[in-house]
Amino acid sequence: MSTKEAQNATAVQNPTTQIEINAIVGNQLSVQYTGLPGNRPDTYGNYLVVWRNQNSIPYNDPNPDGFVEITGDTSQGSQVFENITVQPGVTYVVGYAVGPKLSPGQEWGNVCTTCFITTDQKTSYITPELTDLVAATDSVTMNYKLPSGASPKENGAWVGIWQTGNASYDQAPIAANSIQNPSSQGGAAINGVQILIGQIYTVALFTSGWKAGPGGTNVQTAMSCAATITT
């Protein structure tokens, strides 16, 4: 199609998964989490994980310093790492995963949002993003962002699109595509989808679950972020 037929879609909302450190006290680390609407953390295998002396998630390290499964099935809540032995002068990185440990793939490949805690207990956060959406008559392109070290290609990450104001954990998208980029940041595209003027579409990024192919069905539970657009 010609360049003139492509247009920047207007993003009206960009829900994402995020965490916030509530308290760092002695041997406990309290974390507030917020997932996408409809996420069921316990059912979908969400968890929190933490490492000492790291500034980013070591996605293939089998020995974290703390691990806790999310026990509630609401998209927002809090969880406490116990017996972490939080010490001054030590850095920590905390990750929240929207699905269980992976095999094959990076063991912690479903970790999509992180918090880095400095030696003086200041915090900085990374959240997953879908940005720069461009819609054409039969495709949508976008940029994605995940924490440093994540490998979307290795983990079966993918993007899907719905002709509605919300992504869905249950209803199949009208089109989808895998992310073949091993980098934590880059471009993605969905081809072969009819895009109409004046409509609302939602694109979502899944950190794992790509199983498309002849007779294949993608797993829709590891949804990390979304972007709702008008064309």
C-alpha positions in Angstrom: 0.0 0.0 0.0 1.1 3.6 -0.5 2.5 5.8 2.3 -0.5 8.0 1.9 -2.8 5.2 3.0 -1.0 4.8 6.3 -1.9 6.9 9.2 -0.8 7.4 12.8 -3.5 6.0 15.0 -4.6 8.0 18.0 -4.0 6.2 21.3 -6.8 7.0 23.8 -5.5 4.8 26.6 -2.5 2.6 27.3 -3.1 0.3 30.3 0.0 -1.5 31.5 1.3 -3.7 34.3 3.2 -2.0 37.1 4.5 -2.4 40.6 5.3 -0.1 43.4 7.4 -0.8 46.5 5.3 -0.1 49.6 7.7 -0.7 52.3 11.3 -1.9 52.9 11.6 -3.0 56.5 14.2 -5.3 57.9 13.4 -8.8 56.5 10.3 -7.8 54.5 9.7 -6.2 51.2 6.1 -5.2 50.4 5.1 -4.7 46.8 1.9 -3.3 45.3 1.0 -4.6 41.9 -1.5 -3.4 39.3 -2.3 -5.6 36.3 -4.6 -5.1 33.3 -8.3 -5.3 33.8 -9.5 -8.9 33.8 -6.1 -10.3 34.9 -6.4 -13.2 37.3 -3.0 -13.4 38.9 -3.4 -16.6 40.9 -5.2 -18.5 38.1 -2.7 -17.3 35.5 0.4 -18.0 37.5 1.6 -14.5 38.3 4.5 -14.0 40.7 7.1 -11.6 42.1 10.8 -12.3 42.1 13.8 -10.4 43.6 17.6 -10.5 43.3 20.3 -8.8 45.3 23.2 -7.0 43.7 21.6 -6.8 40.2 20.5 -3.8 38.3 18.3 -5.7 35.8 16.5 -9.0 35.8 18.9 -12.0 35.1 16.3 -13.8 33.0 18.0 -17.2 33.1 19.3 -17.2 36.7 17.7 -20.1 38.5 18.5 -18.8 41.9 16.7 -15.6 42.9 16.9 -14.3 46.4 13.2 -14.2 46.8 10.1 -15.6 45.0 6.5 -15.3 45.9 3.4 -16.4 44.0 0.4 -14.1 43.8 -2.4 -15.6 45.8 -5.3 -13.4 44.9 -7.3 -13.3 41.7 -7.9 -9.5 41.5 -5.9 -7.4 39.1 -4.7 -5.1 41.9 -3.2 -6.1 45.2 -0.1 -6.4 47.3 2.3 -9.2 48.3 5.1 -9.4 50.8 8.5 -11.0 50.4 9.4 -12.4 53.8 12.9 -13.2 55.1 14.6 -11.3 52.3 17.2 -9.6 54.7 17.1 -6.2 53.1 20.4 -4.5 53.9 21.7 -1.0 53.4 24.4 -0.6 50.7 23.0 -3.4 48.6 21.0 -3.0 45.4 17.9 -5.1 44.6 15.8 -5.7 41.5 12.2 -6.8 41.8 10.2 -8.2 38.9 6.5 -9.0 38.4 5.5 -11.7 36.0 2.1 -12.0 34.2 2.5 -15.8 33.8 4.4 -18.8 35.2 8.0 -19.7 34.8 8.8 -20.7 31.2 10.3 -23.8 29.7 11.3 -23.6 26.9 12.3 -19.9 26.9 13.9 -17.7 29.5 12.9 -19.1 32.9 11.7 -15.6 34.1 10.5 -14.5 30.6 7.0 -13.5 31.8 8.5 -10.8 34.0 7.3 -7.6 32.3 7.7 -4.8 34.9 10.5 -4.1 37.3 11.7 -2.0 40.1 15.4 -1.2 40.8 16.2 -0.3 44.4 19.5 1.6 44.9 21.9 1.2 47.8 20.2 4.1 49.5 16.7 2.6 48.9 15.6 4.9 46.1 13.4 3.3 43.4 13.1 3.4 39.7 10.6 1.5 37.6 10.3 0.0 34.1 6.8 -0.8 32.7 5.9 -2.5 29.4 4.7 -0.3 26.6 3.1 -0.3 23.2 3.7 3.0 21.4 3.9 4.7 18.0 1.0 2.7 16.4 0.5 3.3 12.7 -2.6 1.8 11.0 -2.9 1.0 7.3 -5.7 -0.7 5.4 -4.4 -4.2 6.1 -1.7 -3.9 8.8 -0.7 -2.2 12.1 2.8 -1.4 13.1 4.0 -0.4 16.6 7.0 -0.3 19.0 7.1 -2.3 22.1 9.2 -2.1 25.3 10.0 -4.7 27.9 12.6 -4.7 30.7 16.3 -5.0 29.6 17.4 -8.6 29.0 14.0 -9.9 28.0 14.0 -11.9 24.7 10.5 -11.8 23.1 11.5 -14.2 20.3 12.8 -16.8 22.7 9.8 -16.5 25.0 7.1 -16.7 22.3 5.9 -13.1 22.8 3.2 -11.9 20.5 0.8 -9.1 19.7 -3.0 -9.3 19.0 -5.6 -6.9 17.9 -9.3 -6.6 18.7 -11.9 -4.3 17.1 -13.1 -3.0 20.4 -12.1 -0.8 23.3 -10.5 -3.6 25.3 -8.1 -6.5 24.8 -9.5 -9.9 26.0 -8.2 -12.8 28.0 -10.9 -15.0 26.5 -12.1 -13.8 23.1 -9.6 -14.5 20.3 -8.1 -11.4 18.5 -9.1 -10.7 14.9 -5.5 -11.0 14.0 -2.1 -11.7 15.7 1.6 -12.0 15.0 4.6 -13.3 16.9 7.5 -11.0 17.8 10.6 -12.3 16.0 13.0 -9.7 17.6 15.2 -11.0 20.4 15.7 -7.5 21.8 13.7 -6.2 24.7 12.7 -3.1 22.7 11.8 -2.9 19.0 9.1 -3.0 16.4 6.2 -5.3 15.8 3.5 -5.6 13.2 0.2 -7.4 12.6 -0.5 -8.1 8.9 -3.5 -9.3 7.1 -6.1 -7.5 9.2 -8.8 -5.2 7.8 -8.5 -1.8 9.3 -11.5 0.6 8.9 -11.7 4.4 9.3 -13.4 5.8 12.4 -13.2 2.6 14.4 -11.8 1.6 17.8 -9.1 -1.1 18.0 -7.1 -2.4 20.9 -3.6 -4.0 20.5 -2.1 -6.1 23.4 1.4 -7.4 24.0 1.7 -10.9 25.5 5.1 -11.9 26.9 4.6 -15.6 26.0 2.0 -18.0 24.6 2.5 -17.8 20.8 1.4 -21.2 19.4 -0.2 -20.1 16.1 0.2 -22.2 13.1 -2.0 -24.9 11.5 -4.6 -25.5 14.1 -2.7 -23.6 16.7 -4.2 -21.4 19.4 -2.3 -18.7 21.2 -2.4 -18.6 25.0 -3.9 -15.2 26.0 -3.1 -15.1 29.8 0.3 -13.4 29.8 -1.0 -10.0 28.8 1.4 -7.2 29.8 0.1 -4.0 28.3 -2.3 -2.7 25.7 -3.0 0.4 23.6 -6.5 1.4 22.5 -6.6 3.5 19.3 -9.0 5.2 17.0 -8.4 5.2 13.2 
